[in-house]
Structures are given as C-alpha cells and as structure tokens.
Amino acid sequence: VWGFSFGAAIGFAVAARHARRVRAVVSTGGWNTRPYTLEDIRRTRARMDPSETGGMAAVLATWEPDERPALPGWFRTTILDYDHRSWMAARYGAFGWPEVPISAITCPTLIIVGSREDPDGEAPAWAATLPDGRCETIPERTHCGTFLATARCLAHAVPFLDNAVPGPVS
C-alpha cells in the first residue's frame, strides 16, 4: 500500500487492520497514527477557513507560497477543480480519525518525507517506533514538493519494496 498525505493514514490503518493482506507500506508526506489534537485542528483551520468565502483558490493561496519547487500547472488545476465544500468535509472528517496502534503495523514500512515538511525530524523518530519501519528524507522538499519528486521517491521505494516483498506478489 502506498499513500500520500491522508492517503498514508489510510495505508497505516489498512496495514494495522489487515496485517496478513498487506506486505509493505510506503508513505509519502504522512507519518504518525495519533488522533488530531486541538492545536493541530487550530493550525489546520487557518488553511481551511478561507475556503468558505474564496473556494479552493483561497486555500491554495494560503500554502502555495511556501511550496518549493513551485507547483506545476497540472497540480494547481487539480487543486482548483476540487469542490471546496467536499474538501472541507474531508478535512473535518480527518479530525475524527481514530488512532491506529503502532504495534499493529507489522509489515515493513517506509516513510518518505521532505526536510521542509518535517523540520523537527519527527518522521524518522516515528518510523523507528514501528516494528519494521524506516524513513528517507528528501532534502529541501515540502509536502507537495516531496510528492512531486517522483524519481527521488522511487529511488528509495523500489529497493525497499524489492527487499520487503521478495518473490512474486499475488
């Protein structure tokens, strides 16, 4: 299972709940399985609130200036095409996401994170708490910048998956 951002949280939940069916997890831009705190919600709301009046263009304006490299046109168009009400519902729904017990994620797990999205080094520390976790940091990349660094992510993920999932996968 390979997930980006909230998709990573879904990947962790699937691996925890269906351990015999998941042979490995790769997460890009997501780590930790704890529920959101009130402080997390306050920080996230600062990015969500503009969507109520300005739609996705207003949301994009709150975080795009920090993205390096700049978001490509196709990515911007994808974000701008989101229905802002659906986006907000998904974000609010994430606040109620239950904690996934780390000990339940028993398969090999690779966290790929950008150094600028994890300036405090939380992702490698969290990966080290997993039974079989590791972390690779992509220098000078933000959340979306890491997602867009396809070749660099694959350079870490392919050898990891080759080792984690030997032989044919059915």
Secondary structure, 3 states (H helix, E strand, C coil): CEEECHHHHHHHHHHHHCCCCCCCEEEECCCCCCCCCHHHHHHHHHHHCCHHHHHHHHHHHHHHHHCCCCCCHHHHHHHHHCCHHHHHHHHHHHHCCCCCCHHHCCCCEEEEEECCCCCCCHHHHHHHHCCCEEEEEECCCCHHHHHHCHHHHHHHHHHHHHHHCCCCCC
